[in-house]
Amino acid sequence: NAGVTQTPKFQVLKTGQSMTLQCAQDMNHEYMSWYRQDPGMGLRLIHYSVGAGITDQGEVPNGYNVSRSTTEDFPLRLLSAAPSQTSVYFCASSYKRRSNTGELFFGEGSRLTVL
Amino acid sequence: GQSLEQPSEVTAVEGAIVQINCTYQTSGFYGLSWYQQHDGGAPTFLSYNGLDGLEETGRFSSFLSRSDSYGYLLLQELQMKDSASYFCAVRDKGNTPLVFGKGTRLSVIA
């Protein structure tokens, strides 16, 4: 069971370039989300999805797009990379049911540097 | 919106007990969770409190007081491998995203 898989693990971009961070899960989780982690800032929510075809914005959505065409995949697109988007990005998933204990399953992270 | 406060750093001695506090402000409340993250790694789930009281999982326990908007993570018999960052997280209602605190970096020293 692979869990949550993120690619790439490392990426260097130049300002203005675009790219997509991939996230896939094989646990049939309805809920998927993207967080970014910066030193001293904890984990901040970028976008999330409660099921295929449904996405919503989190705390820091500007400069990022998402889509959820299947239950398994939730890619994060950087439209025009900026140095402020240098960060570690984590994808996470969980079951959506109301009895959810709050347990998120995280991918290993994608470390992005924008020059 | 939601906000969470937890100490930024804590240092404790191997074999001792340490408590990491978390206070929160939310419009609603649907449970307090704790996550552990080692340097360079991904956050991993430790515990969840939906109701007041203590939840115990091995050397780790977590406590919640909803009336005080307060919880803590208690780590007993500290080991060097417990050196990591610990995050509390809340959701204000079911099926909404988790909001994380900024994390507490725990250093366990010999």
Chai-1 contact restraints between the chains, C-beta under 6 A:
chainA,res_idxA,chainB,res_idxB,connection_type,confidence,min_distance_angstrom,max_distance_angstrom,comment,restraint_id
A,S33,B,P97,contact,1.0,0.0,6.0,A-B,restraint_1
A,G42,B,F100,contact,1.0,0.0,6.0,A-B,restraint_2
A,G42,B,G101,contact,1.0,0.0,6.0,A-B,restraint_3
A,G42,B,K102,contact,1.0,0.0,6.0,A-B,restraint_4
A,G42,B,G103,contact,1.0,0.0,6.0,A-B,restraint_5
A,L43,B,F100,contact,1.0,0.0,6.0,A-B,restraint_6
A,L45,B,P97,contact,1.0,0.0,6.0,A-B,restraint_7
A,Y48,B,P97,contact,1.0,0.0,6.0,A-B,restraint_8
A,K96,B,N95,contact,1.0,0.0,6.0,A-B,restraint_9
A,R98,B,G94,contact,1.0,0.0,6.0,A-B,restraint_10
A,T101,B,Y48,contact,1.0,0.0,6.0,A-B,restraint_11
A,G102,B,G31,contact,1.0,0.0,6.0,A-B,restraint_12
A,G102,B,S33,contact,1.0,0.0,6.0,A-B,restraint_13
A,G102,B,Y48,contact,1.0,0.0,6.0,A-B,restraint_14
A,E103,B,F45,contact,1.0,0.0,6.0,A-B,restraint_15
A,F106,B,A42,contact,1.0,0.0,6.0,A-B,restraint_16
A,F106,B,P43,contact,1.0,0.0,6.0,A-B,restraint_17
A,E108,B,A42,contact,1.0,0.0,6.0,A-B,restraint_18
A,G109,B,A42,contact,1.0,0.0,6.0,A-B,restraint_19
